[in-house]
Amino acid sequence: MKNIIILLILFVGMSSCGKEEILEDRTKASACLLKMRDYLAKELYCKEDAKSSYSSDLIRASYEGKIVYYSQISCAECLVTEAETGYTCDLDKINLEDPRKILDRKIVFDSCSKQYSE
């Protein structure tokens, strides 16, 4: 009985410790990057739990001479296909028909850490 009470106290104590909210620092991002982050906001997420973690981050790449932005799932245990569409800073939709032509990929917004990088 004593062990059950101790386990119950530990469980309640640990469950009350929530994760701190991570705030994004938008001051270090370019106007274009912020525009694309806001435009693709519904596609960018971070899921972390005891079973697995995965996210959808904002990627910047070059495709046929144009800089494009798109969301891409990052997951160690998932099979992920290449993005089919991307967007320029002018919000022109670009069909990414040939994945071999997507060059210089870089994560420019990490959805879990909420960090920007140019």
C-alpha positions as CSV (number, residue, x, y, z in Angstrom):
1,M,0.0,0.0,0.0
2,K,2.8,2.3,0.8
3,N,4.4,1.8,-2.6
4,I,1.1,2.6,-4.4
5,I,0.8,5.9,-2.5
6,I,4.4,6.8,-3.4
7,L,3.8,6.0,-7.0
8,L,0.6,8.0,-7.0
9,I,2.4,11.0,-5.5
10,L,5.2,10.7,-8.1
11,F,2.7,10.4,-10.9
12,V,0.8,13.5,-9.8
13,G,3.9,15.5,-9.3
14,M,5.4,14.6,-12.7
15,S,2.1,15.2,-14.6
16,S,1.8,18.7,-13.2
17,C,5.2,19.6,-14.8
18,G,4.1,20.9,-18.2
19,K,6.5,21.8,-21.0
20,E,7.3,25.4,-21.3
21,E,5.9,27.2,-24.3
22,I,8.6,28.0,-26.8
23,L,8.2,31.4,-28.3
24,E,9.5,32.2,-31.8
25,D,11.9,35.1,-32.2
26,R,10.7,36.7,-35.5
27,T,13.3,39.5,-35.3
28,K,16.0,37.4,-36.9
29,A,14.0,36.4,-40.0
30,S,13.8,38.2,-43.3
31,A,10.5,39.7,-44.5
32,C,10.2,36.9,-47.2
33,L,10.8,34.2,-44.6
34,L,8.2,35.6,-42.3
35,K,5.7,35.9,-45.2
36,M,6.3,32.3,-46.2
37,R,6.1,31.1,-42.5
38,D,2.7,32.8,-42.2
39,Y,1.4,31.6,-45.6
40,L,2.3,28.0,-44.8
41,A,1.5,28.1,-41.1
42,K,-1.3,25.5,-41.3
43,E,1.2,23.0,-42.8
44,L,3.9,23.5,-40.1
45,Y,3.6,21.6,-36.8
46,C,5.6,19.7,-34.2
47,K,4.3,16.5,-32.5
48,E,6.4,15.2,-29.7
49,D,5.2,12.4,-27.4
50,A,6.5,9.3,-25.7
51,K,6.0,7.1,-28.8
52,S,7.5,9.2,-31.5
53,S,8.2,12.7,-32.6
54,Y,7.8,14.3,-36.0
55,S,7.4,17.7,-37.4
56,S,6.7,19.6,-40.6
57,D,9.3,22.3,-41.1
58,L,9.7,25.1,-43.6
59,I,12.3,24.4,-46.3
60,R,14.0,26.9,-48.7
61,A,15.5,25.4,-51.9
62,S,16.4,26.3,-55.4
63,Y,14.4,24.9,-58.3
64,E,15.2,25.7,-61.9
65,G,16.9,29.0,-60.8
66,K,14.1,30.1,-58.5
67,I,14.1,30.2,-54.7
68,V,11.1,28.2,-53.4
69,Y,9.7,27.5,-50.0
70,Y,7.7,24.4,-49.0
71,S,6.9,22.4,-45.9
72,Q,8.4,19.0,-45.4
73,I,7.8,16.3,-42.8
74,S,10.8,15.4,-40.7
75,C,10.4,11.9,-39.1
76,A,13.0,9.2,-38.4
77,E,10.5,6.4,-38.8
78,C,8.4,7.7,-41.6
79,L,8.6,7.3,-45.4
80,V,8.4,10.8,-46.7
81,T,7.9,11.8,-50.3
82,E,9.3,15.0,-51.9
83,A,7.2,18.1,-52.0
84,E,5.1,18.5,-55.1
85,T,4.7,22.2,-55.0
86,G,6.6,25.2,-53.6
87,Y,6.1,28.9,-53.5
88,T,8.2,31.9,-54.3
89,C,8.2,35.0,-52.1
90,D,5.6,36.5,-54.5
91,L,3.4,33.5,-53.7
92,D,3.8,32.1,-57.2
93,K,3.0,28.4,-57.0
94,I,5.8,26.3,-58.6
95,N,5.3,22.6,-59.5
96,L,8.3,20.7,-58.3
97,E,8.0,18.0,-61.0
98,D,11.6,16.7,-60.9
99,P,12.9,16.1,-57.4
100,R,16.5,15.9,-58.8
101,K,16.3,19.6,-59.6
102,I,15.5,20.7,-56.0
103,L,18.9,22.0,-54.9
104,D,20.4,23.6,-51.8
105,R,17.6,22.5,-49.4
106,K,17.8,24.1,-46.0
107,I,15.4,24.1,-43.0
108,V,14.7,27.8,-42.5
109,F,12.0,27.3,-39.8
110,D,12.2,24.5,-37.3
111,S,8.7,23.9,-36.1
112,C,9.7,22.3,-32.8
113,S,12.3,24.8,-31.7
114,K,10.5,27.6,-33.4
115,Q,13.9,28.9,-34.7
116,Y,14.5,30.7,-38.0
117,S,17.7,30.4,-39.9
118,E,18.6,32.1,-43.2
